Amino acid sequence: MSKVAIVTDSTAYIPTELSRGYPIFSVPLHVIWGDRTYYDNVDIFPSDFYQRLEHAQLMPTTSQPSPAAFKDLYDTLLAQDYEILSVHISSRLSGTVDSATQAKAMLPGAPIVVVDSLLTSMAMGFPILKAARAASLGATLADCQTIVHNALPKVGVKFVVSTLEFLKRGGRIGGAAAFVGNAFNIKPILDLKDGRIEAVEKVRTMNKALERMIALTFDEIHGQSPVSLAVIHSNATEEAKALLAEVRGRLGVNEVNDAVIAELSPVIGTHAGPGTLGLAYMVGM
């Protein structure tokens, strides 16, 4: 029987209640704050990170894992007779895919497939979970690769940031650049298109922006089922709970497969900033 491991990176930040028991392994990205480097979801976590970020005068930066970090994990898994599907944050947001590809090149002939998801967070997490569940039942590496390939077009994500300032500082602002500024309490609705952060609409006030984000998400779902749904947030737990209840109530319980609240990892939070709320989904799988 095939033995396949799904390797991802810390920006997926898949909730433990969904990933527990599946062959999912993660390589951490880095948060660089002053003269110290932290490993995402290893020695820096959302609860402490966002509190510090809100009051920090020195802003953190981020960097991808090294090829050596990937090779170390690949070596460990290969020694356990795993074949490896390595699925990562958009190459247009991070150099993580490049590091994984370099590590694969150090292991010629090894059964490793590297996939650029062109996504991050739970928009990337849902296809990973789908493949990992299949792997746990004996799916081959080719099967798992096909599952991810078929799932990625059925995934979407939209989010509303409290301010565009963090995206601007980190250089990830993409097509949202035209919305820079906090004048008149404008809250832009953003999404990931072709691996880049792009602006969808600008709305006055957070409540109106969230309502519009729900409407746009439902337009894309088009009544397809089942739906895997995640509310993603950065230091906005209560707001995320309310948003999940609202969206799940509108969908109807029978249409929902997974429905979770997922935090944004510190690496993603460095660029999105505190107070971000989003919706990620996968349909028809």
C-alpha positions as CSV (number, residue, x, y, z in Angstrom):
1,M,0.0,0.0,0.0
2,S,1.2,3.5,-0.8
3,K,2.5,5.7,2.0
4,V,2.1,9.4,1.2
5,A,3.0,12.4,3.4
6,I,1.6,15.9,2.7
7,V,4.2,18.5,3.5
8,T,3.0,22.1,3.8
9,D,4.2,25.3,5.5
10,S,3.1,27.1,8.6
11,T,1.0,29.7,6.7
12,A,-1.6,27.0,6.1
13,Y,-2.3,27.0,9.9
14,I,-4.8,24.2,9.6
15,P,-6.8,23.8,12.9
16,T,-5.7,20.8,14.9
17,E,-9.2,19.4,15.1
18,L,-9.1,18.9,11.3
19,S,-5.5,17.8,10.8
20,R,-5.1,15.4,13.8
21,G,-4.3,11.8,12.7
22,Y,-3.5,12.7,9.1
23,P,0.0,12.5,7.5
24,I,0.5,16.3,7.3
25,F,3.8,17.8,8.1
26,S,4.8,21.5,8.2
27,V,7.9,23.6,7.7
28,P,7.8,26.9,9.5
29,L,8.4,30.3,7.9
30,H,10.3,32.9,9.9
31,V,9.3,36.1,11.6
32,I,12.2,38.4,12.1
33,W,11.8,40.9,14.8
34,G,14.7,43.1,15.6
35,D,17.7,40.8,16.1
36,R,15.7,37.7,16.8
37,T,14.3,35.1,14.3
38,Y,11.2,33.2,15.4
39,Y,9.8,30.0,13.8
40,D,6.1,30.4,12.9
41,N,3.9,28.2,15.0
42,V,6.9,26.8,16.8
43,D,8.1,29.5,19.1
44,I,5.8,32.3,18.1
45,F,2.0,32.0,18.2
46,P,-1.0,34.2,17.3
47,S,-2.1,35.0,20.9
48,D,1.2,36.7,21.9
49,F,2.2,37.9,18.4
50,Y,-0.8,40.0,17.7
51,Q,-0.8,41.7,21.1
52,R,2.8,42.6,20.6
53,L,2.2,43.7,17.0
54,E,-0.5,46.2,18.0
55,H,1.9,48.1,20.2
56,A,5.2,47.6,18.4
57,Q,7.2,50.5,17.2
58,L,9.6,48.2,15.3
59,M,7.7,46.1,12.8
60,P,8.6,42.5,12.1
61,T,9.5,41.1,8.7
62,T,9.2,37.6,7.3
63,S,11.2,35.1,5.3
64,Q,10.8,31.7,3.8
65,P,12.3,28.5,5.1
66,S,15.7,27.5,3.8
67,P,16.1,24.7,1.3
68,A,18.0,22.9,4.1
69,A,14.9,23.0,6.3
70,F,12.9,21.3,3.6
71,K,15.6,18.7,2.9
72,D,15.8,17.8,6.6
73,L,12.1,17.0,6.7
74,Y,12.2,15.3,3.3
75,D,15.1,13.1,4.5
76,T,13.2,12.2,7.6
77,L,10.0,11.2,5.7
78,L,11.8,9.4,3.0
79,A,13.6,7.3,5.6
80,Q,10.2,6.3,6.8
81,D,9.3,5.1,3.3
82,Y,7.0,8.0,2.6
83,E,6.4,9.5,-0.8
84,I,5.9,13.3,-0.6
85,L,3.4,15.8,-1.9
86,S,4.7,19.3,-0.9
87,V,2.0,22.0,-1.2
88,H,2.9,25.6,-0.4
89,I,2.0,29.3,-0.1
90,S,1.8,31.2,-3.4
91,S,5.1,31.8,-5.1
92,R,3.9,35.3,-5.7
93,L,3.8,36.0,-2.0
94,S,6.8,34.0,-0.7
95,G,9.9,32.2,-1.9
96,T,8.8,29.1,0.0
97,V,8.1,27.1,-3.2
98,D,11.5,27.9,-4.5
99,S,13.1,26.6,-1.3
100,A,11.1,23.4,-1.5
101,T,12.1,23.0,-5.2
102,Q,15.8,23.4,-4.4
103,A,15.5,20.8,-1.6
104,K,13.9,18.4,-4.1
105,A,16.8,18.9,-6.5
106,M,19.2,17.9,-3.7
107,L,17.4,14.5,-3.6
108,P,17.5,13.3,-7.3
109,G,15.1,10.4,-8.0
110,A,13.2,10.8,-4.7
111,P,9.4,10.6,-4.9
112,I,8.7,14.3,-4.2
113,V,6.2,16.5,-6.0
114,V,6.2,20.2,-5.2
115,V,3.0,22.2,-5.8
116,D,2.5,26.0,-5.9
117,S,-1.0,26.4,-4.5
118,L,-1.1,30.1,-5.4
119,L,-3.0,30.4,-2.1
120,T,-2.3,30.5,1.6
121,S,-4.1,29.9,5.0
122,M,-7.2,27.6,4.9
123,A,-7.7,28.3,1.2
124,M,-4.6,26.2,0.8
125,G,-5.5,24.1,3.8
126,F,-8.7,22.5,2.5
127,P,-7.1,20.9,-0.6
128,I,-4.2,19.7,1.7
129,L,-6.8,18.1,4.0
130,K,-8.6,16.4,1.1
131,A,-5.3,14.9,-0.1
132,A,-4.2,13.9,3.4
133,R,-7.5,12.1,4.1
134,A,-7.0,10.1,0.9
135,A,-3.4,9.4,1.7
136,S,-4.5,7.9,5.1
137,L,-6.7,5.5,3.1
138,G,-3.9,4.4,0.9
139,A,-4.1,6.8,-2.1
140,T,-0.9,7.0,-4.2
141,L,1.3,10.0,-4.7
142,A,-0.2,10.5,-8.1
143,D,-3.7,10.2,-6.7
144,C,-3.0,12.9,-4.0
145,Q,-1.5,15.2,-6.6
146,T,-4.6,14.9,-8.7
147,I,-6.8,15.6,-5.7
148,V,-5.0,18.8,-5.0
149,H,-4.9,19.8,-8.7
150,N,-8.7,19.3,-8.9
151,A,-9.4,21.0,-5.6
152,L,-7.5,24.2,-6.1
153,P,-9.9,25.7,-8.7
154,K,-12.8,25.0,-6.3
155,V,-11.3,27.1,-3.6
156,G,-11.7,30.8,-2.9
157,V,-10.8,33.3,-0.2
158,K,-11.8,36.8,0.6
159,F,-10.8,39.0,3.5
160,V,-11.2,42.4,5.0
161,V,-8.3,44.1,6.7
162,S,-8.6,46.7,9.4
163,T,-5.9,48.7,7.6
164,L,-3.9,48.3,4.4
165,E,-0.8,49.7,6.2
166,F,0.7,46.3,7.0
167,L,0.3,45.0,3.4
168,K,1.8,48.2,2.2
169,R,4.8,47.9,4.5
170,G,5.4,44.3,3.5
171,G,5.2,44.9,-0.2
172,R,2.3,42.4,-0.7
173,I,-0.3,44.9,-1.6
174,G,-0.6,44.1,-5.3
175,G,-3.7,45.5,-6.9
176,A,-5.0,46.8,-3.6
177,A,-2.5,49.7,-3.8
178,A,-5.2,52.0,-5.1
179,F,-7.1,51.6,-1.8
180,V,-4.3,52.7,0.5
181,G,-5.5,55.0,3.1
182,N,-7.9,55.0,6.0
183,A,-9.9,58.1,5.0
184,F,-13.6,57.9,5.8
185,N,-13.2,54.5,7.4
186,I,-12.9,52.6,4.1
187,K,-12.6,48.9,4.4
188,P,-11.4,47.2,1.3
189,I,-12.5,43.6,0.4
190,L,-9.5,41.7,-0.9
191,D,-8.9,38.3,-2.4
192,L,-6.2,36.1,-3.9
193,K,-6.3,36.0,-7.7
194,D,-3.6,34.1,-9.5
195,G,-1.5,34.1,-6.3
196,R,-1.6,37.8,-5.7
197,I,-3.6,40.0,-3.4
198,E,-6.1,42.0,-5.4
199,A,-8.8,44.5,-4.5
200,V,-12.4,43.5,-5.1
201,E,-14.4,46.4,-3.7
202,K,-14.1,49.2,-1.1
203,V,-16.8,49.6,1.5
204,R,-17.4,52.1,4.3
205,T,-17.3,50.5,7.8
206,M,-16.3,47.0,8.8
207,N,-19.8,45.7,9.2
208,K,-20.8,46.6,5.7
209,A,-17.6,45.2,4.3
210,L,-18.2,41.9,6.1
211,E,-21.8,41.7,4.8
212,R,-20.5,42.4,1.3
213,M,-17.8,39.8,1.7
214,I,-20.4,37.2,2.6
215,A,-22.5,38.1,-0.4
216,L,-19.6,37.9,-2.8
217,T,-18.6,34.5,-1.3
218,F,-22.1,33.2,-1.8
219,D,-22.1,34.4,-5.4
220,E,-19.0,32.2,-6.0
221,I,-20.4,29.2,-4.1
222,H,-23.5,29.2,-6.4
223,G,-25.4,26.7,-4.3
224,Q,-22.7,24.0,-4.8
225,S,-22.3,21.5,-2.0
226,P,-20.8,20.2,0.1
227,V,-19.0,23.3,1.3
228,S,-15.9,23.4,3.4
229,L,-15.8,26.7,5.1
230,A,-13.3,28.6,7.3
231,V,-13.5,31.9,8.9
232,I,-10.0,33.2,9.2
233,H,-8.9,36.0,11.5
234,S,-6.1,37.8,13.2
235,N,-6.8,38.6,16.9
236,A,-10.5,38.9,16.3
237,T,-11.9,35.7,17.9
238,E,-15.4,37.0,18.9
239,E,-15.9,38.6,15.5
240,A,-14.9,35.4,13.8
241,K,-17.3,33.3,15.9
242,A,-20.2,35.7,15.0
243,L,-19.2,35.6,11.3
244,L,-19.1,31.8,11.2
245,A,-22.5,31.5,12.9
246,E,-23.9,34.0,10.3
247,V,-22.5,32.2,7.3
248,R,-23.2,28.7,8.5
249,G,-26.8,29.7,9.3
250,R,-27.3,31.0,5.8
251,L,-25.8,27.9,4.1
252,G,-27.8,25.4,6.1
253,V,-26.2,22.7,8.2
254,N,-26.7,19.9,5.7
255,E,-24.6,21.7,3.1
256,V,-21.6,22.2,5.2
257,N,-18.8,19.7,5.4
258,D,-16.1,21.3,7.5
259,A,-16.9,24.6,9.2
260,V,-14.1,26.0,11.4
261,I,-12.4,29.1,12.7
262,A,-8.8,29.4,11.8
263,E,-6.3,31.9,13.0
264,L,-3.9,33.6,10.6
265,S,-0.3,32.6,11.3
266,P,2.1,35.2,12.6
267,V,3.8,35.2,9.2
268,I,0.6,36.1,7.4
269,G,-0.5,38.4,10.2
270,T,2.7,40.4,9.8
271,H,1.4,41.5,6.4
272,A,-2.4,41.5,7.1
273,G,-2.3,43.1,10.5
274,P,-4.5,42.6,13.5
275,G,-8.3,42.7,13.1
276,T,-8.4,40.9,9.7
277,L,-11.4,38.8,9.0
278,G,-11.8,36.5,6.0
279,L,-13.8,33.6,4.5
280,A,-12.1,30.6,2.8
281,Y,-14.1,27.9,1.1
282,M,-13.8,24.7,-1.0
283,V,-16.9,23.5,-2.8
284,G,-18.0,20.2,-4.4
285,M,-15.4,17.9,-2.8
